Amino acid sequence: MIVTKQKTTVLFNEINEVFISNTKANQTGSLTILRNNGLRPLSYQEALVLIDKYQPLKEELRGKWFFLNGKGLSEIGCYTFDSKGELKEGKGDIEKTVHMHPGENPLSLDVRLCVKGFNSACRFDLGADDLPEDAAPVIVGIKANRLPSTLKTGVSEEPKKLLNVRNLWTFLLRKR
């Protein structure tokens, strides 16, 4: 008996150097599809900056979530991001506010359809609470060999670990 693997063609739509496929896939499937197409997942900083900067990209992703590069998150609550995607605790402009969901799973980003209700008024949900087996409705990535030209001066390749100020303060007090 001969077993053959059938390759599936995945179509991507490019919006400002970001590639989006309306293919549903879990985290492993998303990474495989991106890699097979010379792409990589976005860091949360890249995703926030690009979606905020390009309205057509925001419109395409509104109401959808996707897997990002990275895993695990300890922060909870509302944060505001700046032009480099760096997060600061507290609410700001609704379009630049992110609600954080802690967990140990791969990072994912939800571009909310509605900015009011649920937990707080914000455009984005960034979390590590979606299971790797969950199927995201879209796959989002950028070319693996470079950063988008709009981010060359701002965001590093690797997402930074967010500093939870409350945890640091508790740690310092225990050291005394």
C-alpha positions, 0 to 999 in steps of 0.5 A: 500500500502506498501512502501519499501526502496531499499538499493543500494550497493556502491563499494569502492576501497581502496588506501592507507587508502582512499576509492573511489567510482565511484558513482556520488552523490551530497553533501548530498548523498556523506555524507550519503553513507560515513556515511553508510559505516563507512567513513567520508569526508576528510578535505582539508589538509588530501586530499592534503597531501595524494594525493600528497604523493601517486601517485596511489591515484593521478592517480585515482583522476586525472580529478575528483572532490569530496566533502570535510569536511567543508563549505565556503571559502573566499580566492581566488588565488594561494596557496602552501601547505606544508607537513601538508596541510597548505596553504601559499599564492603564487605559488610553485611547480605545484604539490603542488599549489592550486587555491582557489575559494571562496564561501559559499557552501560545500568545494570540491577539483578538481584534475586537469587532465591538470596543465596548462591553465584555471586560473593558472598552478596548480594541484588542485582547492579547492573551495566552489563554487560548489552547494550542489546539483551538482553531484560529479563524485566520493565519497572519504572518510577515516574511520570515527574512525581514521586518516590515519596512515600517518597523525597522527602527522600532520593534525587535524580532523577539517579543520582550517579556513584559515586566509585571511591576506588582510582581517585581515589587513583591519580589523586592520586599521578600528579599529584605 
